[in-house]
């Protein structure tokens, strides 16, 4: 396909170049030198000043016998003979000879007559080809823009996909359907029409679909849902028809539609009513999937992270028969993904992928791939031959918060405030029994945070208890309380902490039923605009009296956590000062060093800071 386009463009360029050459030949006429009239030529011949005359059609190329020899051009009247003119003038000693005509002269003569038509035709064709381009074909709006991958040269297999073992098991049957369809048809089993991959961004939906095609060894058509819709009416439906026609011609094969929610949203939810272009495209997709014969081995695989907004007609049996859910990987899955992405990279002996997997809770496959790549970049920056555990630790922080901003200049007072703020978070998280263990504390600015405290749960959790929520709120408020106890004032650095605490407390009351006063029920109904695909507003399904009770319960939860954190920091004031001073001296503490700092005996309080903060906000956060 690319070769054909190259040959076409080459022909166009040759035609344009030939046209330009013809224009040059037309206006140049192949002549050069000074031009004079025939009368002067005859006069010079009578005076004996000429040695020869070359005849080229009606053009005369005249050469003198003077010193120096001169050459000039003249032009005779068509139908006359220069020889007869010289004879009439009595000149016989001038050599006259005719130039032999070129074999191409007649062809060029014909082309010159049609030159304007050829030139403008070539120019128009060239402009049309340029307007079409490689991706925006003006004369073929209705053609599918799906990218086809050859099935007999698989580049990705199930071995390249890790952390989604259940999903691979489900899709293994699809591979068997494509490889051995007769095995299932003989038993009366119907080949599945479509498979819907559901999961958060970065969990490997696209990679898994390509792995299915690689395992089955069949052609793979990949297209995004947004590529169907154009500004012109009917283009989306036409592209759908063309895509499925190509798939049927190349059966058995796989059609992969990424981000199908771009065209698969609820019908009637758009701004254009029930006749907008997106809905017509969706209708055509439904028709094409229903139109598959049982003998046509074409499977449609679609991916989305918003299955809740898809049209019910798209999800019914007979269209997308299977729904494969890809959750963020657990510890074992993360370790397997790290092994896949670390292949071919020189890892140091101190690198333990199991430890890294435990410290990356919530990371998706894309996050882990980025983590390994960032680690390699950091090692290369330090001119190391291997990737050490230090680079992995730094890469984790870079992925979560961003790179360090060591060049940021802050005053000694702001640095001290930040140290006590982060020490408050860390100490509360260490003392409270249901808080996540603290892994790292730093007062180096990173991303939008002036400092941070990173805590990692001991194991993957899918449910949280009320006690864990309470300690989580207390830990979030620990930084503000540490500032208040130490400096007798507060700063704006705890704004994000307050937002986090308030959000957790409100969800405990309104969504999780963790309020004894209000009971086990939810309050408020979240409404979404399907066309926009996100939460817009919340409908209040409760009275003003209940709303007041919700506010009171949220306040009570936050105040209880505040009092708990205050008691912890007041009781362990010496330890708070010890951690803060250590941060002032070293800026970052983590791992075993942090645990030793927690467990060591705090020195007695000799002189604690008592300066009252008047102004100067700190920008620390968890």
Steps between C-alpha positions, in 0.01 A plus 500: 500500500778740590700388195207579269461845653875561454486400133201727440670796660815431296302510174339827607836659573639384162203648312534832680875509432445419131244777475744749643768387252258538211414850614868584504555354152201686364619838610870443441459350148848358533662825380772718650720797405433843344207517259507704176289530183540309173588816301803559719601135456491531118691830515773346719523205259554737204780671694667161561462508879321163537646151499187284539125505562322217682130454421277374787146524367432873458789585731844591368817461703761724335876473559749772392858462377623804687745507786357424747237268352144603585175308491157653480146392427258608231162385382384471141149525366320168492496349145807692378848361434814665633696339217290678236541830685878460499503402132296804408754711694787334310644321802644155438786460749288462817447147625128427554386178666179376667493355851383138515161472676492306830277189517327655799438833333167390355391357837601818677320698238178310567541528873564871477164547328325323788728646767246725679251214531767257628641750746173603660371141506812380682483793741133430583566130557797576719298742715222243545747234612658739746159591641414135549820421692576169655242518779239741370386363167272760349339269251461208740330626816314179545804275510601346829813633664570181688864394513555141398765284663606185320404188689781273379762728655384534861699741710305461825382183672354406836856467633537877464191564715522450875287573804167414334495124515120472529451720196750295298312183595172648374657617175677168445165361390475775239837389365374142483189617313717670239750214469263204501147621420392155379551361852224723633275501194483122506344521846256772397684770694469853367814704456485808724428820311677744728711534813493815716815578698420713804753656731667822614747673268837332483390148598602353163178478300658590166804283565281203586296538181817501289623196692181314404567575133862394537405172665235422242724600207224695324480853356431772754307819415552773759298822509393754759135581559558867430630423148154402382339839549566795270336834441330364187169316532512129428879465508504301824250241378685469169828438679338233714371321188840521333677368811278197529524433124880493531475271801273255316742488206788420737310257727588352740611824664450731797356852504618704796313821585677701767300742715169382361316732739579782253224364271326248726336732755131484580292604200283803554747650744675730255436863427372420153205289605458160346645579157854613567794350318626304800176311537490412131849359532396293802195369314722386214734320743204315649376400155842377388554286811154346458572434133784258559437152369580209724765398248677840503782485754518868586511599867460857619700596809421838656660680792359762735548635850139623518271199453225677695435747218480248215169443324316188627447382143875472461538277805225250441582135422568446132707815469752531776453158651782519750619765737858458622592721796859614543561629851823664619742213571560361847843442654568184301375666181716806554804280558430310176458826308827634640676181384364546147606865473839443665603233248810608315585766759805457726362491853730522800513223759327719759187532287215292642197512273280355773579794730437746217167330425393544864587870493303569181146434620245632251745515208369382164701323233569831325619653828738210559636522146563870556659419836756262346574747220550788743735284706709425191512870411612595851775234493620623160503857632742390775716310246430167672536163335209345692165616642508500879223501760569869561387587147182297543417683824555837336293393199206406725494851641534651152204299371279593799595864558743609230871586497679671786523878502826546690562831331199649677626752753310512831577680823627326812167563673294341219737203497449458875123524466506240225715269713260513797201464265630181342626372836144536630363287216766235547476476880120470503519236226758304702314514834142429391437126460274514193702749294712385204870457584714801408772417245654837419495859626656790311498880513640536146245663272368262239236589241241724668589378849744681726560174688340160523448197715454172313324212672442157347239249620648169612282313250259565218157597628167519327305600810569749778365501854371794703806485725728524198307801373523667843878452520535614138327829587710539815818448300390761244442753781830419674696760303268787593493396865882480510523857370249620759668326794850610403456853366173599671354576157397335173583547133337439164712188449227271627240601240526173308501303825176666611342429163599134524369466858169668417444282193566179695272604785214597268525173308494310830167663584326527162631196307625237746239531776763534775302747709322361806263793514388490136507125461595264216373682196635720223421867453501680168477358150778578257378605159709473186461643154570204279595726212784648704584173674568630849329591823340841481282549805351327799127483556395549859247238597486610863356789698673807638482347847689193381749725321571673828547164670744395225707813558500431873612141451777604258616758755490243779710249304762760409507643853543154651793428268643846579487432872659156450790645297544783752529251785761299310716800417469649847600173665793445264613861470866408546482247217333763276789739560755224441348405161467862391862578587614190316308617193656844531843341491448226240185616308396141422473188716362161393515125545683348793646835596151638546392201708805539724419868540147412609612235747799684645471681831432867455735745676348721767345825390752776566397783281204473274404767247245741635503763227152598395436496127361826374510445126671277250299203374655160470410281208532155649260219451481126535 
